């Protein structure tokens, strides 16, 4: 399949749950719609986390709760698209192509694609971090950006005095870490879909702007575990 986007970006639910952060971030992305083919996908945020926690605590029906969590992505896609007239909600490849022809930013509402997928398991451990890799690869993205509420990946939990994040990691490095903001399925998904990935802080919109443009910025770049791999900004 031909590539239909340059940058696939997952906007974490923790970022979308903060309207002030989202308002500051959106113009940085919208301003690049003329230069880059951008596809955004939201995380589930507080609502999805509440559904997951309740299901685990109360033992309610897993499949119904998992589907409810996925539907939170649909709601957040609509929410994200409401912040800019340049943003358009899409659900299919054809929608993405049309959106780009109109010089718009596609906001992918992935519930239908996830619920009908035979490749994405029904598992709480596979979050939108890993799902984003799957869709970034499917859309032929050159870069995958994970917009989080932390500066990147750390050797220690970022709520400790951890300093700057690790600038570059391979999957072997990531698996050796005791703590990571990414889901536990991410290493296996990255090996299957090795799209160059960067984790950046959405509370610093200029870093997201740099990530879209392929420029060096503070964050964590995730690389394949092989010698001679070009860096993000190469």
C-alpha positions as CSV (number, residue, x, y, z in Angstrom):
1,X,0.0,0.0,0.0
2,X,1.3,3.5,-0.8
3,X,2.2,5.8,2.0
4,X,-0.6,8.2,2.9
5,X,1.1,10.1,5.7
6,X,4.4,11.5,6.7
7,X,3.9,11.6,10.4
8,X,1.5,9.5,12.5
9,X,1.0,11.0,15.9
10,X,-0.6,9.6,19.0
11,X,-1.9,12.4,21.3
12,X,-2.0,10.9,24.8
13,X,-5.2,11.0,26.8
14,X,-3.3,12.7,29.6
15,X,-2.6,15.6,27.2
16,X,-6.2,15.8,25.9
17,X,-7.6,15.7,29.4
18,X,-5.9,19.1,30.0
19,X,-7.7,21.6,27.8
20,X,-5.1,24.4,28.3
21,X,-2.3,22.1,27.1
22,X,-4.4,21.0,24.1
23,X,-5.2,24.6,23.2
24,X,-1.5,25.4,23.1
25,X,-0.5,22.3,21.2
26,X,-3.1,22.3,18.4
27,X,-1.9,25.5,16.6
28,X,1.6,24.0,16.4
29,X,0.3,21.0,14.6
30,X,-2.3,22.9,12.4
31,X,0.4,25.3,11.2
32,X,2.3,22.3,9.5
33,X,-0.7,21.0,7.5
34,X,0.5,22.5,4.3
35,X,4.0,21.0,4.7
36,X,3.4,17.5,6.1
37,X,0.7,14.8,5.7
38,X,-0.2,14.4,9.4
39,X,-2.5,11.8,10.9
40,X,-3.4,12.2,14.6
41,X,-4.9,9.5,16.9
42,X,-6.0,10.2,20.4
43,X,-5.5,8.1,23.6
44,X,-8.4,7.2,25.8
45,X,-7.6,9.4,28.8
46,X,-9.2,9.4,32.2
47,X,-12.5,7.8,31.0
48,X,-10.7,4.7,29.5
49,X,-8.5,4.3,32.6
50,X,-11.6,4.4,34.8
51,X,-13.3,1.7,32.7
52,X,-10.2,-0.5,32.9
53,X,-9.8,0.0,36.6
54,X,-13.4,-0.7,37.4
55,X,-13.4,-3.9,35.3
56,X,-10.4,-5.2,37.1
57,X,-11.6,-4.2,40.5
58,X,-15.2,-5.3,40.1
59,X,-14.8,-8.2,37.7
60,X,-17.4,-6.9,35.3
61,X,-17.6,-8.3,31.8
62,X,-14.2,-7.8,30.1
63,X,-15.3,-7.7,26.5
64,X,-18.0,-5.1,27.1
65,X,-15.6,-2.9,29.2
66,X,-12.8,-3.3,26.6
67,X,-15.2,-2.2,23.8
68,X,-16.3,0.8,26.0
69,X,-12.6,1.7,26.5
70,X,-12.1,1.6,22.7
71,X,-15.1,3.8,22.2
72,X,-13.4,6.5,24.4
73,X,-11.0,6.9,21.5
74,X,-13.9,7.9,19.2
75,X,-15.1,10.5,21.7
76,X,-11.6,11.9,22.1
77,X,-11.1,12.1,18.3
78,X,-14.2,14.3,18.1
79,X,-13.0,16.3,21.0
80,X,-9.5,16.8,19.4
81,X,-11.0,17.7,16.0
82,X,-13.1,20.4,17.7
83,X,-10.0,22.5,18.5
84,X,-9.3,23.6,15.0
85,X,-11.0,24.0,11.6
86,X,-7.9,22.5,10.0
87,X,-8.7,19.2,11.9
88,X,-11.1,16.7,10.3
89,X,-12.2,13.4,11.9
90,X,-11.6,10.4,9.6
91,X,-12.4,6.7,9.9
92,X,-10.9,5.2,6.8
93,X,-7.9,5.3,4.4
94,X,-10.1,7.1,1.8
95,X,-11.0,9.7,4.3
96,X,-7.3,10.3,5.1
97,X,-6.5,10.8,1.4
98,X,-9.4,13.2,0.9
99,X,-8.4,15.1,4.0
100,X,-4.9,15.6,2.8
101,X,-6.1,16.7,-0.6
102,X,-7.9,19.4,1.2
103,X,-4.7,20.4,3.1
104,X,-6.3,19.3,6.4
105,X,-5.0,17.4,9.4
106,X,-6.7,14.0,9.7
107,X,-7.8,13.0,13.2
108,X,-8.2,9.2,13.1
109,X,-11.2,7.9,15.1
110,X,-10.0,4.2,15.3
111,X,-12.8,2.4,17.1
112,X,-14.2,0.7,14.0
113,X,-10.7,-0.3,12.8
114,X,-9.8,-1.7,16.2
115,X,-13.0,-3.6,16.9
116,X,-12.9,-5.2,13.4
117,X,-9.1,-6.0,13.4
118,X,-7.8,-9.5,13.5
119,X,-4.3,-8.2,14.3
120,X,-5.1,-6.1,17.4
121,X,-5.9,-8.4,20.4
122,X,-8.6,-7.6,22.9
123,X,-6.2,-7.1,25.8
124,X,-5.8,-4.3,28.3
125,X,-2.0,-4.5,28.0
126,X,-2.1,-3.3,24.3
127,X,-2.8,0.4,24.5
128,X,-2.8,3.1,21.9
129,X,1.0,3.3,22.2
130,X,1.3,-0.1,20.4
131,X,-1.9,0.4,18.4
132,X,-0.4,3.6,17.1
133,X,2.6,1.7,15.7
134,X,0.3,-0.7,13.9
135,X,-1.6,2.2,12.3
136,X,1.5,4.2,11.6
137,X,2.9,1.3,9.6
138,X,-0.4,0.7,7.9
139,X,-0.5,4.3,6.7
140,X,3.1,4.2,5.6
141,X,4.3,6.9,8.0
142,X,7.9,7.9,8.0
143,X,7.7,8.9,11.6
144,X,5.6,8.0,14.7
145,X,5.4,10.6,17.4
146,X,4.0,9.7,20.9
147,X,2.8,12.9,22.6
148,X,2.8,12.3,26.3
149,X,2.8,14.3,29.6
150,X,6.4,13.5,30.3
151,X,9.6,14.5,28.6
152,X,10.5,11.0,27.3
153,X,11.6,7.7,28.7
154,X,13.7,7.6,31.9
155,X,16.0,5.1,33.6
156,X,13.9,5.7,36.7
157,X,10.2,6.7,37.1
158,X,9.9,10.4,35.9
159,X,8.2,11.4,39.1
160,X,11.5,10.9,40.8
161,X,14.5,13.4,40.3
162,X,15.3,11.7,37.0
163,X,16.9,14.6,35.1
164,X,16.7,14.6,31.3
165,X,15.1,11.6,29.5
166,X,17.2,9.0,27.7
167,X,17.8,10.4,24.2
168,X,18.0,7.2,22.3
169,X,16.9,3.6,23.0
170,X,16.8,0.3,21.1
171,X,14.2,-2.3,21.9
172,X,16.8,-4.3,23.9
173,X,17.5,-1.2,26.0
174,X,13.7,-0.6,26.5
175,X,13.1,-4.1,27.7
176,X,15.8,-3.8,30.3
177,X,14.3,-0.7,31.9
178,X,12.3,-1.3,35.1
179,X,9.9,1.5,34.3
180,X,8.5,3.0,31.1
181,X,5.5,5.1,30.2
182,X,4.9,2.8,27.2
183,X,2.8,-0.3,27.4
184,X,4.3,-3.8,27.9
185,X,3.4,-4.9,24.4
186,X,5.3,-2.0,22.8
187,X,8.7,-3.9,22.2
188,X,7.0,-6.7,20.3
189,X,4.9,-4.3,18.2
190,X,8.0,-2.2,17.4
191,X,9.8,-5.3,16.2
192,X,6.8,-6.0,14.0
193,X,6.3,-2.4,12.9
194,X,9.7,-0.7,13.2
195,X,8.5,2.9,12.4
196,X,11.1,5.5,13.8
197,X,9.5,6.7,17.0
198,X,9.9,9.7,19.2
199,X,8.3,10.3,22.6
200,X,7.9,14.0,23.5
201,X,6.1,16.1,26.0
202,X,2.9,17.7,24.8
203,X,3.2,20.4,27.4
204,X,6.1,21.7,25.4
205,X,4.4,22.4,22.0
206,X,7.6,23.5,20.3
207,X,9.0,20.0,20.8
208,X,6.0,18.5,19.1
209,X,6.6,20.9,16.2
210,X,10.2,19.9,16.0
211,X,9.3,16.2,16.1
212,X,6.8,16.6,13.1
213,X,9.6,18.4,11.2
214,X,12.1,15.6,12.0
215,X,14.4,18.0,13.9
216,X,16.3,17.1,17.1
217,X,14.5,18.0,20.3
218,X,14.2,16.8,23.9
219,X,12.6,13.5,24.0
220,X,13.3,9.8,23.6
221,X,14.0,8.4,20.1
222,X,13.3,4.6,19.7
223,X,15.5,2.8,17.2
224,X,15.8,-0.7,15.8
225,X,18.5,-2.8,17.5
226,X,21.0,-2.7,14.6
227,X,24.2,-0.9,13.9
228,X,24.3,2.0,11.5
229,X,20.7,3.1,12.1
230,X,20.2,6.8,11.1
231,X,19.0,9.1,13.8
232,X,15.6,10.9,13.8
233,X,17.0,14.1,12.3
234,X,19.3,12.5,9.8
